[in-house]
Amino acid sequence: MQVISLSERDVCSKFITPALQRAGWDLQTQISEEKTLTDGRIIVRGPMTWRGRKKRADYVLYLKPNIPIAIIEAKDKSHALGDGMQQALTYAEMLRVPFAFSSNGDGFIFHDKTGQSASMETTIGLEDFPSPEDLKRRYEIWKGLTEPQAAIAFQNYYDDGKAPRYYQMNAINAAVEAIAKGQDRLLLVMATGTGKTFTAFQIIWRLWKAGAKKRVLFLTDRNVLVDQTMVNDFRPFIGAMAKLSTNAKTIERPDGSLENVTLAMDRKRRINTAYEIYLGLYQALTGPTDAQKIYRELSPDFFDLIIVDECHRGSAADDSAWREILEHFSGATQIGLTATPKETEYVSNINYFGQPICSYSLKEGISDGFLAPYKVIKCHIDRDVEGYRPEQGQLDRDGNEVEDRLYNTKDFDRTLVIDDRTKLVAKRVSQFLKESGDRFQKTIIFCVDQEHAARMRQALINENEDLVAKNARYVMRITGSDKEGLDQLSNFIDPEATYPVVVTTSRLLSTGVDAQTCRLIVLDREIGSMTEFKQIVGRGTRVHADTGKYYFTLMDFRGATNHFADPEFDGDPVQIYEPGAEDPMVPPDEPDEVAPEEEETPLETIPADPSAGSEPVDLGPGAIETTGEPRRKIYVDGVGASIVAERIQYLDTSGKLVTESLRDFTKRALHRHFASLDDFLRRWNSEDQKQAIVEELAEEGLDLGVIGAELGKDLDPFDLVCHVAFDAKPLTRQERANNVRKRNAFGKYGETAKAVLEALLAKYADEGVLNLDDTNVLSIDPFAHMGTPLELVRAFGGRPAYQQAVRDLQSALYKDTA
């Protein structure tokens, strides 16, 4: 059989796969065919979403499961041997592998990045494909791995059927390999929602099973992070794992089952040293007094490995509590996990952990389709734009004269309260939920402080009295001083729980909360810190297919989304401050980056345990916490507020926010494909399979069906492109069919053939069928009543004549273009 007659898939099955097996590659554990690497970018316009093209490699070769080593791209015989190489190299770079191959079935082009071949690219025969042992040997030399180091680096993954995504695999393999080679400070940067905890579990599992690390501490600063981690991602460690806390807790797993968290501390806060995997809050290990620093009960060499989750929230600062713990166990290998590496003039976690060994940004996650994109609604309130200056003699709610000066957004709800402004925000948020058609989409509203969150809750209740009457938990405040709200946090983040729906907070929900189904984030406070802004955006980036959540909306009342225009947004971390041996590192407070005021306070009940935190001081309604005496807020009534402007922005395919309609987006994208109407007509007329053009556009994010529905026009794809991209007058399918009939295009055919063409034309007009030359259509009604497909094709004089007749029909259909 000649290769030229075979498809790409045939080339794979008849030539490439057999060549791999002859070379010793195991089909079950080492060869993955048509491996999907990304989900395809989610594109949002209006309420509609669709996915762009997935990245899919023809072959990924593995030394063992999840340890990739080579990429192969296949082409059919109409292509040259090396036509797939550039694509193969793109995927090889994604997977961080040094070997890439391209083949059309005649042999292979072999690209060897390790420099161990005679030249970087060589041509080899089908019988000469390298064995797994050969590529492994080259890989180990390239990486500089000794035999004992390789044994650790290639340790098996924990296999429960859940395959890691490519970037998780990169991070896990890079960390294990670096530790095998002796590196003891590592930083992994992974965007919120990309699976840092799962990544940490596999790193620990592989090092633990290899015997390289025997005692491990997973350190964080939120109880919910510890508890959920223990019963979910870290569950395989049960029996060897315990929590550094004195407070027992029962956790509900996703399947509804209940599980008790094993504790490593008794009521006298003595640590049981019999476990191997420990999880804990830094608050449980240390505190301001020596009696609270219980980590000192453990010898400095007790832990072999410490992983610090969300390390930007403490360990970056030289005088932080986390650094105190890390420095006590300085002999342990330490890994920092963060979505937002903290880099300021004064604070640097890169300075402590070193340059990231692996990074996966929010932009990459959205581009790959693993994270949800967003649209931004910017709302400008007149009081924010113009500021507020009290009238002469203006009195506040308590009858005191309001200081005469210009108040602006920095003052509102922090020092001066215009309640009408709060009511306006609540009204606009409620209006959005109503207009969206789903008033039960999970929503987080970030407020200036806890008092502002309480007033916002009240205003939202008054705007949604009908739903609150059915369930009082429809709107809730979740802050550290509100036990009732905190008790509902697990329900808010549970995709199966309906209530609470709308929650107000100040900082508690800005980090570390896995709100998978959150669809609306409202910003009604300034956010000066890029780190915190990224964390807040991360609350909405999780895709949740079960509930149809593929994007989220940011509603901004304070200009916080101006951070999107900052070059630092989602950019590479930059080292700014590198202190010398004698230089101090005393970080001042960053704007809007105070420590979260709502950690775990009401959740832990034993005051003697520092993991409980300390009870917040109640300064009374409206008080402001300052370093000096409490200062009360000024409340001004009857001022009024209104929205003076509002605009909607979307992420474009390059990841930048733009203000444009679906029509404008489509027109611009189509112009990238077709420079002119004539260019499009040439492509359309030369393509026998019209559906191929439609599928090609859909793979790149231009779903013509979605676009037609948005425009309210039931048009043929041909007319949609002509109309949207080139402003041509569109014709309906029925109009096109009637024009063909008027030309008597079927006059030269016999009665049976003419009847078949008439039926095909009617099917096009009614259903928009594009692949009319597919003979399978002759097996369904109304053709089934005319005769068998073979008889109907014979009426044209055979298959070639039938296919030519259909091509002539298609040409007649698209003769009119204006």
N, C-alpha and C positions, 0 to 999 in steps of 0.2 A: 504494500500500500504506500502510495506516495504521500509524503508529509504535506505537500501543497494542498491536498484536499481535506486536511483535517483542521478542526477548530482549535482555539487555544486550549480549551479543556481537554480535547483529544490528545494534543501534544503533551499535556501534563500527565495524563493517565497512561499513555502508550510509550512515552519516552523518558520524561523527567523522573517520575516516581520510580519506575523500574531501575533507572540509573542510580538513584539514591539508595535503594534497597540493596543493590549489588555492591555498593560501597560500604555497606554495614550500618546504615541508618535505620533505626527502628520505627516502623510506621505508626505505632501506638504512642510512643513516649517522646520521640525526637522530631517527628515531622508534623507540622500543622499546615494544612492546605487552606487557601482562601481565608487567611487569618484577618479578621476585622480588628483594626487597631483603634479606630475612633468611631464615635456614634454619628458624626455628621453635625455640623453647626446648626443650631436652632435659629431660624430666621423669623422675626416678629414684625408684622405690620398690622396695625389696628388690633383686633381681637384674634387675628389668625396667625398660626404658626406652621412652619414646615421645616424639614431638615434638608441641609445641603448634602453634598457627596461625602460618603464615608471613605476613609483611607483603609484599603484592604490589600495586604500582601499576598501574592500567589502562594509563596511558601515562606514559613519561618522554621529554621532548623534550631534545635535545642540540644545542649549537652545532656540535660535532663529537664523535666518539666519546669518552666518559668526561668530557665537560665539560657537565654537565646545566644546564638553564636553566628548565625548567617541568615541572609535573605536571598531568595531566588525570585526573579520576575520572569514570567513566561510570555511568549508571543507566538502567534501562528506563523506559518511558513511564508506568508506574504511580507513578513518583517525580516529584517536582518538579524543576525545572531545577537548583536549588542544593543538592539533598540530598547530593551527594557532596563538598561544599566542605570540611567539617571534616576528612574523611578526606584530601582532597587537601592541606590545610594541614599535616596531621601528616607526610605524606611529603615535602612541600616543606621543612619544618624539618629532617627527617633528611638531606636532600640539600643543604641550605643554598642553596636557590634562591628567588628573590623572586616568581615567578609561579606561580599555581595556577588551574586551571579546573575547573568542574563542568558536566556536560551530560547531558541525557536524549534528545538527538537533535533537539530543537527549536531549540537555540542554545547559548550558553555563558554562565555567570557567570564573570567575569574578575576575579581578585584580584591587584592590583598593589601589591606591598610597597614599590616604589621611590618611590612618591609622585608619579609623573609622569602619572597619569591624573586625570581630573576628580574622581573619588572612588575610594576604595580598592577597592570592588567595583562593577562595572558589568555590565549585560546586553548581550551582543552577539549578532548573528545568525551563522548558519553561514558566511555569505560574508564575515564581518568578522574572522575569526580573524587575529591579527597574524602577520606574516612573520618568518622567522629574523632578517632584517636589523633589523626594528623592535625585537624583543626584545633583540637584541645591543646596539643603540644605547642602549636604556634601561638595560641591565645595566652597560655601561661607564660611563655617567653616574652610576649608583647607586654603583658601586665606586670612582669617581674615577680611572679608568684613562685615561691618554693613549694615543694611537695606538701609539707604540713599546712602551709597557708592555703593552698588550693583545696585541701580536704575541708577546710572551714568555709572557704568561699563558695564551694559547690555543694554544701550541705543541703539536704532536701527541705523543701517547703512543707508547711502543714497543709495537707490536701483534704479539704472537705467539699470539693467540687466547685468552690468559688475561685475563679481565676482572677488574679490581679490584673488591673489595667496596665497598659504599657509603662506609664510614668511611675506607677507604684512599684512595678517590677524593677525599673531603673533605680529608684530610691533604695529599695530593699537590697538589691544586689550590690549597689555602690557602697552602702553602709557596711554590709557584712564583709565585703572585700577589703575595705579600708581598715576595719577593725582586725581582720585576719593579718594584715600587713603591719599592725602595731599602732595605728593612729588612735589617739585616745580622746580627742575633742572633735566632734562632728556637728554640723548644722545642716538640717534638711528644711528647705523652704517649700511649702505646699499650700496652695490656696485653700481657703475655707471650703469645706464640702468635698474635698478630693480624697478623703480617706486616710488622714494622718494616723488615726488610732489603729486601723487595720495594718497599715504599713509598719507601725511600731511593733505590733504583735508578731508579724512574720520575722522581723529582725530579731526580736527576743527569742522566738521559738527556734530559729535556725542556730543562733549562737548557743542557746541552752542545750539543744540536742547534740550539737557538735562538742559540747563540753568546754567550750571556750569561755563561757560566762555561766557561773553557777548560782550567784545571788544577784537579783535584779530589783531595782526600785523604779517604779513609774510614778513620777511626781507631777502634781497639778495643783490648781488652786480652787477648784469647784467640786463640791460633793457629787453633783449630778454627773460630772465627767468620770469620776472614779467608779461610782455605782453602776452606771450603764456600761462602762467598759468591762467591768468584771463579769456581768451576766451576758454580754454580747460578744465582742471581738476576742476578749481574753478568756472566754469560757473553757477552751481546751486546757487551761492551766489549773482547773479546779482540782483540789487536793494538794496542790503545791503552792497555792496563792492565797493571800490574805490582805485585808485592809488595815492600815495603821490608824485605827480609831477605836474608841471605847463604846461607841453607840451602834447597836445592832440595827439592821434595816432589812426590810423585805422589798424586793424589786420585782415589778411585773415585766416579763419578757415580751417581745413582739407577738409571740404566739398565745399570749394570755396567761401562761403559766407563771407561778410565783417562785422566787428563789431568794434564799437568805444569803446575805453577804457575810463571808467568813471574816472574823476579826483577829488581828494579831496582837491586840492590847487588851489587858483586863481592866477592871474598874479602878485599880490602883495605878494604871498607866504603865504597867510593866510589859515589855515587848517579848513576845514568844519568838525565839530565834530559830524555830524548827522549819519555817517555811523557806521557799526559794524565790518566789515572786511576790514582791510587796507593792501595794499601791497606796498612795496617801496624798493628803493635802499638806502643803508646806506649813499651814497654820497648825496642823496636828503635831508637827515635829519641832517647831520652834515658837518663840514668842519674845517679848521684850525683857522678861526676867530669866535668870539662869535656871530656875525651876522648870520653866516651860521648854527649855532647849533639850528635849529628851533624845534628840538624835545623838547627843554626846554619850548616851548609854551604850551605843553601838561603837565598836572599834572602827577606826578610820579605814580598815581594810575589809569591813564586813560585806560591802557591796562590790561586785565586779563591774556592774553596768548600771548607770542611772540615765533614764530618759526623762527629759523635762518637756512636758507638753505646754504649748502656748508660751514658749520661753521669752517672748517679747514683753510679757507682763510682769517681769520681776528680775530675772537673772541677768538681764542686760546691765542693770545698775550695780555698780561696784559695792554699794552698801546695802543691797537688798537682802531680804531674809533668805531667798533662794540661794544667793551666792554664798551665804553663810553655811548652808547645808552642803552645797557643792564643794566648797573648799575644805570642809571637814573630811569628806570622802574623796579627796583630790586624787587618790591613787586609782579610782574607778574610771573606766571609760565612760564618758558623758556625751549624750546626744541631745541637742536642742531641736525641738520641732516648732515651727512657727509658720503662720500664713503671712506675717508682716514683719520682716526683720527690722528691728528698731535701730535706726542710724541717725543720730543727731550729733551736734557738736560735743555733747557731753556723755551720751549713752550709746553703747554699741554692743550688741550681742555677737557681732562678727568678731569684734576684738577678743571676746572670750572664747567662742566656739571655733573660730576660724572661718574662712570663706565657705559658703555652702558647697557641699559635695554633689548636691542635686537640687534643682529648683523647678517648680511647676507653678506658673502664675495663673491668676484669675483670667487674664487675656487668653492664655493657652487653653485653659479649661473650657472657656466659652467657645473658642475657635474649634476645639475638638468635639463639642457637643456634649461634654460630660457635665458642664455647669449651665445653669439657666441664664440667658441674657436678660436685659432689663430695658424698660423704657422709663423715661424720666418726665415727670410733670412738674414744671417749675411754676409756683404760685407766688405772685408778688402782691403783698398787702399794702394798702396806701400808707398805713402808719409806719411800716418798715421802710418804704421808699422815701417818704417825706420826713420821717421822724415825728416826734410829738413834743410840743412845747405847751405847757399848761397856760390857760388864760390867767390874767392877773387875779389873784385871790382865789384860785382854784383850790378846793378842799378835797382831801381824800376821803375814803369811806369812814374814817374815824373822826372826821371833822378837823383834821390838821391841814395847814396850808402846804401845798405841794411846792417843793423847791423849784424856782424858775430857772430852768435850763432846757437844752434840747436833749430829749431821750431818744435812743435808737435801738436797733435790734439787740445790741449787747446788754441793754438795760431791761428789755421786756421780759417779764416773768422771772428775772433774777433780782432786780431791785425795785422795779415798778411793774404793776400788774394792770393791764387793760383787759378786763374780763370779756369785753365785746370781741376782742381779738381772739381769745381762746374759743369763744362760741362760734366765731367765723370758721376757724380751722376745723372744729368738730363738725360743723354743718357741711363744709366742703368734702371732708373725708366720707361722711355718711352719704352725701350726694353721689360721690364716686362709686361707692359700694352698690347703691341702688341702680345707678345707670349701667353698671357692669353686668347686671343680671344675676349676680351672686353676692348676696349680703352675708354669706357664711365663709368667705375667704379669710383665712387667718391673717391678722393685721397687727403690726407692732407700731406704736407711736412713741417716738423718743422725745422726751420733754426735758426742760432745763434742770429740774430737780424733782424730788418726791412730792413736794407741795403742788408744783405745776402739774405733775402726773395725776394727782387727786382731782384737781379742778378740771383737767381734760376728761377724766373719766366721767365726772358729773355732767359735763356738757354733752358728751357722746350718749350718755343714757337718755338725756332729754331729747336728743335727735332721733333716738331709736326706741322710743317707748313701747312700740308694738312688740318688738322682739324681746326686749328686756322683761316685759310683762309675762312672756311665755317661759323665759328662763333668765333669772337674775345674773347668771354668769356670762351672758352674751358680751357684756363689757366689764372688764376687771382691771384694777391696778395691780401690777406685779413689781414690787420693790422690796428692799431688804427690811423695811419697818412694817410690812403688811403681811402677817402670817397667813391670813386667809388667801391672799393672792399667791404667795409662794407655794402654798399647798396645792394650787391649781397649775403650777408650772408644768408638771409632768403631763397633765391633760392638754395643755396648750400645744405642746410639741408632739403629742401623740396623734398620728394621722387618722386613727380610728375614733378619736374623741371629738365630738362636735363643739363642746364648750370648754374653755372660753374661746370666743371668736376674735374680739378686738381687745387688745391689752395696751395699757399705757405704762411707761417705765421711764427711767432716766438713764441708768447705765447697766442695770442687771442683765438685760438681754442683749447687750451689744457684743458680747463675746462668749464663746464656749457653749452656746445653746443650739442644739441641732433641731432647728425649726424647719423640718423638711417641707411642710406644706404652706409656709408663709408666702403669700402672694402680694402683699402690700406693706411697704415700709414707709412710714411718714416721719419726716425730719422736722421737728419744731424746736430745735435748739441748734446753736452754732456748734460746729465741730472743727476745732482748730488743728487737731492732730490727724495727720495722714494715716497713722497706724490705726487709730480708732475708727476713722472713716472706712478703711478697708474692712475692718471687722464688722461694722454695721452692714455694709453692703453684702458681706458674706452670709448674713442671716437669711438672705433670700435666694442664694445661688444654687441651692440644691434642686435638682430635677426630681419630680415625683410623678412618674408615669401613671401609677394606679389612680391618682386623683386628677390626672390631666394637667398637672402643673409643669409647664415648659418655659415659662418666663415669669418675671415679677415686675412690679411697678414701684418706683421710688417717687414719692410725692414730697417735694421740698418747699418748705415755707421760709427757710432762713438762708438760702444761698449756699448750703453746705455742698451741693453737687458741683460747685465750681472746682472742687478738687479733681473732677474728671479731666479738666483742662490742664492740670498740673503735670509737667513732664515726669514727675516722680511717681505718678499714679501707676501702679502695677509695673513700674520699671525695675531694672536690676538694682539691688542694694548697693549703695556707695559708701565706702569707708571714709568718714570725715575726721574722726578723732583717733589718733593712735598715741596714747600716753606712753611716755618713757617710764623707766623703772622708778624714778623719783617723783613722777607727776601724779597729782591727785585726780580722782575721778568722782567728783561730787555733783551729781546731776541736779540742776534746779527743776522746779515743777515746769512741765511743758504746758502750754495753753490747752485747756480742755482735756488734759490727760491726768486727772487726779485718779487716785486709786478707787476702784469701784466701791461705792458706799454700801452696796447690797451683796455681800458674799454669801454666807451660809447662816447668818445669824440665827433666825428662828428655827432652822432645821435641826440644829444640834441643841440638846437640852441640858447638858451638864456644864456649868460655868467653869469647872476646873480644867476642862479639856480645851486647849487653845483652838482646836479645830472648830469649836463653836463660834469663834469670833467674839467680839464684845458687843454688848447691847448698845444700839445707837442712843445718843442722848436726845431726849425729846425737848426741843427748844420752844415748843408751842406752835400753834398754827401760823404759818407765814414767816417763820424765822429763818434767817440765813446763817449757815455755819461759817464762821470766819475764825481766824487765828486769835482774834480778840473777843470782845463781848458780842453776843448775838445781836444782829441788827434786823429789825422787822422790815418786811416788804411794804411798799406803798401801793394801796389799792385805789384805782380811780375808776369811777363808774360813769356811764352815760357819754363816753367819748365817741363810740362807734368805730367800725372798721369795715373795709370792703376790699375785695380782690380787684386790682386794677389791670392785671394782665396775667395770662396763663398760656403756656405753650408746651407741646409734647415733643420729646426727642427720642430717637431710637438709636440703637447700635447699628452701624453699617457693617459690611463684611470685613472691613479692616479693623473693627473694634473701636471706632470713634463715634461719638454721639453726633447725630445730625438731626436737623428738623426737616422732615420731608414726608410726603404722603406715599402710600403704596404705589400709586401711579408714577410718581417721580422716581421712586426707587427702581421700579421695573423698567422705566424708560432708560434710565442711566445704565442699568445693567445690560439691557438688550443692545444698547449702542456699543458696549464693549465686545459683543459677539458679531454684530452686523453693522458695518460702518455706514451703510446707506440702504434704502429700500431695494435698490437694484442688487446689492450684495445679498440681502436676505432672499430675494426672489430667485437668484441664481442657486443659492444653497437649497432652497425648498424644492425647486424644480428638478435639481440633479439628484435628490435623495428619493430612491424608490420607496423606502420605508419612512413615511412621514412621522410615524410615532417615534422613530429614533431621535429626531430633532427635539420633540417634546420631552422625551426622557433625558436627553443630554442637558436641556435647560433646567429640568427639575433637579437633576443631580447637583447642579451648581446653585441651587437655591431659588430658581425661578419656576415655581409651580403655576402653570398657566390656568389650571382649574381654580386654584385659590384666588388668583388675580381676577379672573372673570367673575367669581362670586362676589368679591369685594366691590367691583365696579357695577355689579348688578346687570351684567350683560352675558347672555348665554350664546357665546360666539365660538366659532371654530378657532383653534389655536392659531391658524394662519391669519385670521382677521384680528385676533387679539394683538399679535405682534405688529401687524401693519398699522392698527389703530393707535395702540399705546406708544409705540416707538417712533412711528413716522407720520402720525396724525392723518392716516388714510381713512376714508369713510368706510366703516365696516358693513359687510353684508351678512345677513343671517344665513344659516345653513339651508333653510328653505328657499331663500332667494337665490342662492347659488345653484341649488338643484333645479329650480324652475328655469334659470338661464340656460342650463344644459339641455333641458327638454325643448326649449324654444329653438335651439340650434339644430334639432333633429339629429343629434350626434349618434344615434343608434340605427340610422336608416339602412346601413350596409349589412347589418346582421340578420340572421334568420330569426324566426319567431321565438324559439327557445332561448337563444343567446340574448335576444333583445329583452325577453322577460327577466332573465338573470340580471342584466345590467340595470333595468328599471328597478328591480328589487334592491340591488346594491345602492342605487341612488336614493331610494326611499329610506334605507337603513342609515345611510349617511345623514340625511336630513333629520331623521327622528332621533338618532343616538350619537351622531358624531363619530362614527367608526372611521378610523384613518387607514388601517392596514387592510384595504379592500382586497388586495391580491392574495391574502391568506386563504387558501382553499378550505381551511377548517370552517369558514363561515358558511360554506355550502352544505354543511351537515345540520344546520339549525333552520327553524322556520324563518321565512316562508319557503326557503329553498328545498327543504325536506319533502315538500309536497310536489315539487316540480320534477324530481328524479334523484338518483344517487349522484354524489359529487363527481364520479367518473363520467356518468352520462352527461352531466351539465358541462363539464370541461370539454368533452368530445363535441358538443354543439358548437364550440368555437374552433374546432379543428385540432385540439390538443392543448397541453398545458402552456407551452410557449405562446400560443396565440391567445389563450385566455389571459395570461399575465400582461401581454401587450395591450389587450382590450381594456384591462383595468387601469393600466398606466395612462392610456388615452383618456379614460374617464376622469382620472385625477387631474390631468392637464386641463381638461375642459372645465372642471370644477373651479380651478384657481386661475382661469384666464382673466377674470375681472379683478383688478387690484385697487380700484379707486372708487 
